[in-house]
Amino acid sequence: MNILLTSTLESFGQLIWVLLIFVFVLALTYYVTRWIGGYQKTHFCGKNLKMIETMRIGNNKMISIVRAGSKYLVVAVGKDEMQLLAELSQDEIQEATAEMPDTQENFQSILNNLKDKLPKKQG
């Protein structure tokens, strides 16, 4: 009986130890990912290239507006190629963005809409 209790306690101890290691690895992964994301954000921020807008037009095909220095370029991006379609001025960029309706909703408003549609609990 004593051997069975000892074996059970050892197994329980091993389970707790494995869970602690798992939580440590998860925490380490979380902080390393945040650190790398912050490093990349500060490292690439303020450079001469900036993606203004991208629209997917097919599988592995996109049209993008890119700011390169003071120029705005419209480029078609495919799986293996990239092609310049047009060059835009600052005024043309502002006109295009002013014409687009603001269709993006934040997460809270989407969640509230879903909550309103769910049946209410009674009792």
C-alpha positions as CSV (number, residue, x, y, z in Angstrom):
1,M,0.0,0.0,0.0
2,N,2.8,2.3,0.9
3,I,4.5,1.6,-2.5
4,L,1.3,2.5,-4.3
5,L,1.0,5.8,-2.5
6,T,4.6,6.7,-3.2
7,S,4.2,5.8,-6.9
8,T,1.0,8.0,-7.1
9,L,2.8,10.9,-5.4
10,E,5.7,10.6,-7.8
11,S,3.4,10.6,-10.8
12,F,1.5,13.6,-9.4
13,G,4.8,15.4,-8.8
14,Q,5.9,14.7,-12.4
15,L,2.6,16.0,-13.7
16,I,2.9,19.2,-11.8
17,W,6.6,19.6,-12.9
18,V,5.6,19.1,-16.6
19,L,2.7,21.6,-16.2
20,L,5.1,24.2,-14.7
21,I,7.5,23.7,-17.6
22,F,4.7,24.1,-20.1
23,V,3.5,27.4,-18.5
24,F,7.1,28.6,-18.4
25,V,7.5,27.9,-22.1
26,L,4.2,29.6,-23.0
27,A,5.2,32.7,-21.0
28,L,8.6,32.8,-22.6
29,T,7.1,32.4,-26.1
30,Y,4.7,35.2,-25.4
31,Y,7.3,37.7,-24.2
32,V,9.8,36.8,-26.9
33,T,7.1,37.3,-29.6
34,R,6.2,40.7,-28.2
35,W,9.9,41.7,-28.0
36,I,10.5,40.6,-31.6
37,G,7.4,42.5,-32.8
38,G,8.4,45.6,-30.9
39,Y,11.9,45.4,-32.4
40,Q,10.6,45.0,-35.9
41,K,8.2,47.8,-35.5
42,T,10.9,50.3,-34.3
43,H,13.5,48.9,-36.8
44,F,11.3,49.3,-39.9
45,C,9.4,52.4,-38.8
46,G,10.3,55.7,-40.4
47,K,11.9,54.3,-43.5
48,N,11.2,55.5,-47.1
49,L,8.9,52.7,-48.0
50,K,5.3,52.4,-46.6
51,M,2.4,50.3,-47.7
52,I,-0.6,52.6,-48.0
53,E,-3.3,50.1,-49.1
54,T,-3.6,46.6,-50.5
55,M,-6.5,44.8,-52.3
56,R,-6.5,41.1,-53.1
57,I,-7.8,40.5,-56.6
58,G,-7.2,36.8,-56.9
59,N,-5.3,33.9,-55.5
60,N,-1.7,35.1,-54.8
61,K,-2.5,38.4,-56.7
62,M,-2.8,41.9,-55.2
63,I,-2.8,45.5,-56.2
64,S,-1.0,47.8,-53.7
65,I,-0.4,51.5,-53.3
66,V,3.1,52.0,-52.0
67,R,4.7,55.3,-50.9
68,A,8.4,55.4,-52.0
69,G,9.9,58.6,-50.7
70,S,7.5,61.3,-51.9
71,K,6.1,59.2,-54.8
72,Y,3.0,57.0,-54.7
73,L,3.1,53.9,-56.9
74,V,0.4,51.5,-57.8
75,V,1.9,48.0,-58.2
76,A,0.5,44.6,-59.1
77,V,2.0,41.9,-57.0
78,G,1.8,38.2,-58.1
79,K,3.4,35.1,-56.8
80,D,6.6,35.5,-58.8
81,E,6.4,39.0,-60.2
82,M,5.7,42.6,-59.5
83,Q,4.7,45.2,-62.1
84,L,4.3,49.0,-61.9
85,L,0.8,50.0,-63.0
86,A,0.7,53.7,-62.3
87,E,2.2,56.6,-60.4
88,L,-0.2,58.7,-58.3
89,S,0.2,62.2,-56.8
90,Q,-0.6,63.2,-53.2
91,D,-3.9,64.7,-54.3
92,E,-5.0,61.6,-56.1
93,I,-4.3,59.5,-53.0
94,Q,-6.4,61.8,-50.7
95,E,-9.3,61.8,-53.2
96,A,-9.3,58.0,-53.4
97,T,-9.4,57.6,-49.6
98,A,-12.1,60.3,-49.2
99,E,-14.4,58.5,-51.6
100,M,-14.1,55.2,-49.7
101,P,-16.8,54.6,-47.1
102,D,-15.6,53.7,-43.6
103,T,-16.7,50.1,-43.4
104,Q,-14.3,48.9,-40.7
105,E,-16.0,48.2,-37.4
106,N,-14.1,47.7,-34.2
107,F,-14.3,44.4,-32.3
108,Q,-16.5,45.8,-29.5
109,S,-19.3,46.9,-31.9
110,I,-19.3,43.5,-33.7
111,L,-19.5,41.7,-30.3
112,N,-22.3,44.0,-29.2
113,N,-24.2,43.2,-32.4
114,L,-23.8,39.5,-31.9
115,K,-24.9,39.8,-28.3
116,D,-28.1,41.5,-29.4
117,K,-28.9,38.7,-31.8
118,L,-28.5,35.9,-29.2
119,P,-31.6,34.7,-27.4
120,K,-31.9,36.1,-23.8
121,K,-31.7,33.7,-20.9
122,Q,-34.8,33.6,-18.8
123,G,-34.9,32.7,-15.1
